[in-house]
Amino acid sequence: MRSPLDVVAPARLGRPFRWILGWSWVINLGDGFSIAAGPLLIVSLTHNAILVSLAAAMQWVPPMLLRLHVGAIADRVDRRTLIVRSNGVRAVSLAVLTVLVFTEAVSVAAVLVVLFVLGTVDAFANSASAAVLPMVVAKPDLGVANARLTFGWASLNQLAGPP
């Protein structure tokens, strides 16, 4: 009988793909949390509807504006390093925001900056991870591998994370 891991990420896709899939799903779940948590944090600080809407926009506008440029950058640099650095920036930003919240020093501006940074590094990480996939998975398995990554984005980032 096959293990659940073999069903989700068959061994033929390789260990590097399993690592990519694992962190991708974790990052997508976290991004889903921030989709809802960012505007909710703004609501706890102010009841200004424009600022609440701006919190949502800060996560979506950078990827829309930067996607083509980020793709070109991802083609010119080491993609794995770009992914690691993007996720490092993401972790540091969230750590700073966490400290600000727990010390009650958080402001609307700080939340908006962190959300903008998260949106920006998300564009870098997603472009680089899509480009690194053919480097770790054999060509006949790219469809399966890409479907697993897309499932993670759709189910964790869009469906599970925000609620």
Backbone as CSV, one residue per row, in Angstrom:
resi,resn,N_x,N_y,N_z,CA_x,CA_y,CA_z,C_x,C_y,C_z
1,MET,0.843,-1.187,0.000,0.000,0.000,0.000,0.889,1.251,0.000
2,ARG,0.515,2.225,-0.801,1.302,3.449,-0.914,1.000,4.403,0.230
3,SER,2.038,5.112,0.643,1.857,6.097,1.710,1.202,7.359,1.136
4,PRO,0.601,8.168,1.992,0.005,9.419,1.505,1.041,10.317,0.805
5,LEU,2.280,10.289,1.285,3.321,11.085,0.642,3.554,10.630,-0.793
6,ASP,3.513,9.315,-1.028,3.709,8.800,-2.384,2.536,9.134,-3.300
7,VAL,1.368,9.292,-2.730,0.208,9.674,-3.539,0.315,11.141,-3.943
8,VAL,0.666,11.994,-2.997,0.751,13.429,-3.255,1.973,13.774,-4.094
9,ALA,3.122,13.236,-3.696,4.381,13.522,-4.400,5.091,12.205,-4.666
10,PRO,4.758,11.558,-5.775,5.362,10.259,-6.074,6.893,10.318,-6.027
11,ALA,7.493,9.224,-5.607,8.950,9.165,-5.460,9.662,9.472,-6.770
12,ARG,9.045,9.157,-7.901,9.700,9.409,-9.190,9.941,10.894,-9.440
13,LEU,9.204,11.765,-8.745,9.404,13.207,-8.899,10.665,13.671,-8.183
14,GLY,11.148,12.866,-7.257,12.414,13.161,-6.593,12.283,13.920,-5.283
15,ARG,13.323,13.791,-4.497,13.369,14.456,-3.199,13.384,15.989,-3.313
16,PRO,14.146,16.567,-4.269,14.102,18.032,-4.392,12.687,18.564,-4.650
17,PHE,11.916,17.841,-5.461,10.547,18.287,-5.706,9.723,18.204,-4.431
18,ARG,9.925,17.171,-3.645,9.167,17.055,-2.392,9.466,18.228,-1.464
19,TRP,10.717,18.664,-1.435,11.067,19.833,-0.622,10.372,21.083,-1.160
20,ILE,10.433,21.258,-2.470,9.782,22.427,-3.085,8.285,22.406,-2.801
21,LEU,7.679,21.250,-2.967,6.244,21.132,-2.724,5.907,21.440,-1.265
22,GLY,6.689,20.911,-0.352,6.430,21.133,1.077,6.496,22.594,1.464
23,TRP,7.614,23.269,1.110,7.692,24.673,1.507,6.706,25.520,0.728
24,SER,6.407,25.142,-0.509,5.434,25.898,-1.289,4.060,25.848,-0.624
25,TRP,3.673,24.683,-0.162,2.372,24.561,0.493,2.346,25.335,1.806
26,VAL,3.430,25.290,2.559,3.483,26.042,3.825,3.404,27.541,3.549
27,ILE,4.182,28.006,2.568,4.179,29.428,2.217,2.796,29.852,1.713
28,ASN,2.159,29.017,0.894,0.832,29.354,0.378,-0.207,29.440,1.494
29,LEU,-0.106,28.561,2.477,-1.027,28.639,3.607,-0.802,29.940,4.378
30,GLY,0.466,30.279,4.602,0.782,31.541,5.279,0.301,32.749,4.498
31,ASP,0.481,32.719,3.185,-0.021,33.816,2.352,-1.539,33.915,2.446
32,GLY,-2.203,32.765,2.509,-3.654,32.770,2.674,-4.062,33.407,3.992
33,PHE,-3.288,33.127,5.049,-3.559,33.769,6.343,-3.431,35.287,6.214
34,SER,-2.376,35.736,5.537,-2.141,37.181,5.457,-3.194,37.886,4.612
35,ILE,-3.800,37.172,3.655,-4.866,37.774,2.845,-6.004,38.261,3.747
36,ALA,-6.325,37.476,4.756,-7.395,37.864,5.680,-6.869,38.659,6.868
37,ALA,-5.710,38.266,7.385,-5.208,38.873,8.620,-4.767,40.320,8.437
38,GLY,-4.196,40.651,7.273,-3.742,42.025,7.051,-4.865,43.037,7.177
39,PRO,-5.934,42.892,6.391,-7.049,43.833,6.535,-7.700,43.793,7.927
40,LEU,-7.758,42.614,8.546,-8.337,42.534,9.891,-7.488,43.283,10.911
41,LEU,-6.170,43.215,10.755,-5.289,43.962,11.653,-5.491,45.463,11.465
42,ILE,-5.662,45.898,10.233,-5.931,47.313,9.964,-7.255,47.729,10.603
43,VAL,-8.272,46.867,10.505,-9.574,47.175,11.116,-9.437,47.324,12.623
44,SER,-8.547,46.547,13.232,-8.371,46.663,14.685,-7.674,47.970,15.063
45,LEU,-7.014,48.607,14.100,-6.306,49.863,14.369,-7.112,51.090,13.956
46,THR,-7.936,50.941,12.930,-8.733,52.059,12.426,-9.973,51.501,11.738
47,HIS,-10.988,52.317,11.630,-12.197,51.887,10.925,-12.317,52.569,9.572
48,ASN,-11.222,53.090,9.075,-11.191,53.754,7.781,-11.234,52.697,6.677
49,ALA,-12.318,52.691,5.921,-12.518,51.673,4.876,-11.458,51.759,3.783
50,ILE,-10.979,52.944,3.511,-9.945,53.099,2.478,-8.661,52.410,2.914
51,LEU,-8.284,52.547,4.166,-7.074,51.896,4.662,-7.219,50.368,4.689
52,VAL,-8.408,49.908,5.000,-8.653,48.462,4.983,-8.525,47.937,3.552
53,SER,-9.097,48.660,2.599,-8.972,48.269,1.191,-7.527,48.356,0.724
54,LEU,-6.820,49.347,1.198,-5.410,49.503,0.843,-4.592,48.323,1.359
55,ALA,-4.961,47.785,2.509,-4.265,46.610,3.049,-4.405,45.419,2.105
56,ALA,-5.573,45.237,1.561,-5.763,44.153,0.593,-4.994,44.434,-0.689
57,ALA,-5.023,45.679,-1.135,-4.332,46.045,-2.371,-2.822,45.892,-2.249
58,MET,-2.281,46.146,-1.079,-0.827,46.038,-0.883,-0.317,44.624,-1.144
59,GLN,-1.187,43.644,-1.020,-0.769,42.266,-1.264,-0.944,41.856,-2.722
60,TRP,-1.829,42.523,-3.443,-2.136,42.118,-4.813,-1.486,42.995,-5.876
61,VAL,-1.292,44.258,-5.590,-0.751,45.177,-6.590,0.704,44.873,-6.949
62,PRO,1.605,44.653,-5.982,3.000,44.384,-6.376,3.158,43.199,-7.330
63,PRO,2.528,42.054,-7.071,2.675,40.969,-8.039,2.133,41.322,-9.420
64,MET,1.023,42.060,-9.476,0.467,42.422,-10.785,1.401,43.352,-11.549
65,LEU,1.997,44.298,-10.854,2.861,45.265,-11.519,4.251,44.719,-11.822
66,LEU,4.723,43.825,-10.985,6.115,43.381,-11.092,6.316,42.039,-11.769
67,ARG,5.260,41.311,-12.052,5.391,39.929,-12.513,6.316,39.776,-13.723
68,LEU,6.193,40.625,-14.729,7.051,40.504,-15.910,8.508,40.815,-15.585
69,HIS,8.723,41.855,-14.807,10.084,42.224,-14.438,10.720,41.171,-13.534
70,VAL,9.943,40.664,-12.620,10.445,39.638,-11.707,10.792,38.370,-12.478
71,GLY,9.990,38.016,-13.465,10.297,36.855,-14.296,11.617,37.009,-15.022
72,ALA,11.884,38.213,-15.515,13.164,38.473,-16.192,14.323,38.379,-15.213
73,ILE,14.117,38.884,-14.003,15.167,38.790,-12.986,15.407,37.324,-12.621
74,ALA,14.327,36.562,-12.465,14.458,35.136,-12.105,15.203,34.352,-13.177
75,ASP,15.132,34.796,-14.418,15.858,34.129,-15.498,17.348,34.449,-15.477
76,ARG,17.737,35.508,-14.801,19.125,35.960,-14.832,19.919,35.653,-13.564
77,VAL,19.261,35.228,-12.508,19.953,34.945,-11.243,19.715,33.487,-10.853
78,ASP,20.425,33.045,-9.831,20.217,31.699,-9.322,18.837,31.633,-8.662
79,ARG,17.977,30.814,-9.216,16.579,30.773,-8.768,16.436,30.260,-7.344
80,ARG,17.242,29.282,-6.992,17.140,28.741,-5.628,17.519,29.794,-4.596
81,THR,18.565,30.546,-4.889,18.966,31.623,-3.993,17.871,32.681,-3.905
82,LEU,17.260,32.991,-5.031,16.174,33.970,-5.051,15.001,33.505,-4.186
83,ILE,14.680,32.235,-4.258,13.590,31.685,-3.441,13.940,31.773,-1.962
84,VAL,15.147,31.353,-1.610,15.562,31.367,-0.203,15.584,32.794,0.333
85,ARG,16.133,33.718,-0.444,16.198,35.109,0.019,14.811,35.730,0.115
86,SER,13.947,35.422,-0.831,12.577,35.945,-0.782,11.865,35.458,0.473
87,ASN,11.996,34.184,0.754,11.347,33.644,1.953,12.009,34.145,3.229
88,GLY,13.304,34.447,3.166,13.979,35.049,4.317,13.448,36.447,4.598
89,VAL,13.265,37.231,3.541,12.697,38.573,3.699,11.270,38.473,4.241
90,ARG,10.538,37.503,3.752,9.170,37.280,4.230,9.170,36.970,5.728
91,ALA,10.064,36.098,6.156,10.138,35.709,7.573,10.537,36.887,8.459
92,VAL,11.516,37.668,8.021,11.958,38.826,8.805,10.833,39.856,8.896
93,SER,10.132,40.111,7.800,9.028,41.085,7.815,7.946,40.660,8.794
94,LEU,7.597,39.382,8.745,6.553,38.897,9.653,7.024,38.901,11.106
95,ALA,8.308,38.640,11.319,8.851,38.694,12.681,8.793,40.126,13.223
96,VAL,9.150,41.083,12.399,9.082,42.490,12.811,7.641,42.874,13.130
97,LEU,6.714,42.484,12.263,5.307,42.795,12.517,4.817,42.128,13.801
98,THR,5.233,40.905,14.030,4.846,40.194,15.254,5.340,40.925,16.498
99,VAL,6.579,41.361,16.460,7.128,42.114,17.596,6.354,43.417,17.796
100,LEU,6.052,44.101,16.709,5.287,45.346,16.820,3.898,45.115,17.422
101,VAL,3.262,44.024,17.019,1.934,43.728,17.552,2.013,43.397,19.041
102,PHE,2.973,42.554,19.417,3.069,42.142,20.823,3.540,43.265,21.744
103,THR,4.285,44.220,21.226,4.710,45.355,22.042,3.719,46.516,21.947
104,GLU,2.644,46.297,21.224,1.598,47.294,21.021,2.142,48.579,20.395
105,ALA,3.153,48.425,19.548,3.734,49.570,18.846,3.354,49.556,17.369
106,VAL,2.435,48.685,16.994,2.053,48.543,15.592,1.258,49.763,15.132
107,SER,1.490,50.149,13.898,0.753,51.267,13.305,0.200,50.823,11.955
108,VAL,-0.716,51.589,11.441,-1.292,51.291,10.128,-0.190,51.306,9.071
109,ALA,0.685,52.286,9.149,1.770,52.398,8.161,2.671,51.162,8.204
110,ALA,2.994,50.683,9.393,3.853,49.496,9.510,3.185,48.273,8.894
111,VAL,1.903,48.106,9.138,1.181,46.967,8.570,1.155,47.067,7.044
112,LEU,0.893,48.252,6.529,0.844,48.429,5.080,2.210,48.164,4.436
113,VAL,3.272,48.594,5.083,4.617,48.334,4.550,4.901,46.842,4.539
114,VAL,4.574,46.150,5.617,4.816,44.705,5.677,3.986,43.983,4.620
115,LEU,2.746,44.375,4.433,1.913,43.743,3.416,2.459,43.998,2.010
116,PHE,2.979,45.194,1.778,3.600,45.496,0.490,4.844,44.627,0.272
117,VAL,5.655,44.487,1.304,6.853,43.637,1.211,6.445,42.193,0.950
118,LEU,5.431,41.708,1.636,4.962,40.335,1.419,4.474,40.139,-0.008
119,GLY,3.738,41.093,-0.528,3.268,41.002,-1.910,4.416,41.010,-2.896
120,THR,5.419,41.826,-2.620,6.571,41.928,-3.516,7.391,40.650,-3.512
121,VAL,7.733,40.151,-2.319,8.552,38.931,-2.279,7.775,37.714,-2.751
122,ASP,6.462,37.758,-2.634,5.646,36.668,-3.165,5.811,36.573,-4.675
123,ALA,5.867,37.716,-5.337,6.073,37.718,-6.790,7.423,37.089,-7.133
124,PHE,8.456,37.436,-6.379,9.784,36.862,-6.631,9.802,35.357,-6.377
125,ALA,9.268,34.933,-5.237,9.298,33.513,-4.879,8.485,32.667,-5.851
126,ASN,7.310,33.150,-6.235,6.473,32.375,-7.159,7.098,32.263,-8.544
127,SER,7.657,33.355,-9.044,8.292,33.302,-10.364,9.500,32.371,-10.351
128,ALA,10.296,32.469,-9.314,11.494,31.625,-9.233,11.129,30.157,-9.042
129,SER,10.101,29.871,-8.257,9.739,28.465,-8.032,9.153,27.847,-9.297
130,ALA,8.414,28.629,-10.072,7.906,28.104,-11.341,9.050,27.828,-12.302
131,ALA,10.078,28.654,-12.247,11.222,28.475,-13.141,12.158,27.363,-12.688
132,VAL,12.175,27.058,-11.400,13.073,26.021,-10.898,12.480,24.617,-11.071
133,LEU,11.199,24.537,-11.253,10.540,23.240,-11.378,11.119,22.365,-12.493
134,PRO,11.332,22.887,-13.700,11.925,22.039,-14.750,13.362,21.606,-14.450
135,MET,13.999,22.273,-13.493,15.363,21.904,-13.123,15.402,20.676,-12.218
136,VAL,14.294,20.391,-11.539,14.298,19.299,-10.561,13.387,18.134,-10.943
137,VAL,12.525,18.327,-11.937,11.578,17.288,-12.333,11.805,16.940,-13.805
138,ALA,11.751,15.660,-14.120,11.902,15.225,-15.509,10.745,15.760,-16.356
139,LYS,11.019,16.008,-17.619,10.037,16.621,-18.512,8.697,15.879,-18.552
140,PRO,8.674,14.528,-18.604,7.365,13.848,-18.641,6.535,14.051,-17.372
141,ASP,7.195,14.412,-16.264,6.484,14.582,-14.997,6.152,16.035,-14.669
142,LEU,6.474,16.959,-15.553,6.221,18.368,-15.272,4.738,18.672,-15.072
143,GLY,3.873,18.024,-15.822,2.439,18.252,-15.673,1.952,17.888,-14.280
144,VAL,2.373,16.728,-13.800,1.980,16.274,-12.460,2.550,17.212,-11.399
145,ALA,3.837,17.563,-11.538,4.488,18.432,-10.556,3.837,19.809,-10.517
146,ASN,3.572,20.359,-11.677,2.940,21.671,-11.735,1.524,21.624,-11.169
147,ALA,0.818,20.539,-11.409,-0.537,20.393,-10.858,-0.501,20.376,-9.336
148,ARG,0.499,19.721,-8.754,0.615,19.680,-7.291,0.886,21.068,-6.728
149,LEU,1.764,21.836,-7.383,2.042,23.194,-6.915,0.807,24.085,-7.073
150,THR,0.109,23.950,-8.189,-1.087,24.755,-8.422,-2.191,24.392,-7.432
151,PHE,-2.313,23.109,-7.132,-3.285,22.685,-6.122,-2.986,23.354,-4.784
152,GLY,-1.721,23.405,-4.419,-1.338,24.051,-3.162,-1.728,25.515,-3.140
153,TRP,-1.504,26.208,-4.257,-1.866,27.620,-4.317,-3.386,27.783,-4.228
154,ALA,-4.117,27.025,-5.032,-5.570,27.189,-5.073,-6.229,26.779,-3.764
155,SER,-5.814,25.657,-3.197,-6.498,25.161,-2.016,-6.033,25.822,-0.729
156,LEU,-4.733,26.091,-0.597,-4.220,26.637,0.649,-4.219,28.166,0.658
157,ASN,-3.761,28.771,-0.420,-3.671,30.234,-0.482,-5.045,30.866,-0.653
158,GLN,-5.878,30.296,-1.483,-7.151,30.918,-1.810,-8.333,30.384,-1.001
159,LEU,-8.317,29.099,-0.652,-9.476,28.516,0.035,-9.282,28.316,1.529
160,ALA,-8.218,27.650,1.943,-8.040,27.304,3.350,-7.475,28.458,4.187
161,GLY,-6.512,29.177,3.632,-5.826,30.219,4.395,-6.710,31.375,4.838
162,PRO,-7.424,32.030,3.930,-8.209,33.190,4.345,-9.274,32.920,5.419
163,PRO,-10.018,31.830,5.348,-11.011,31.621,6.422,-10.353,31.361,7.758
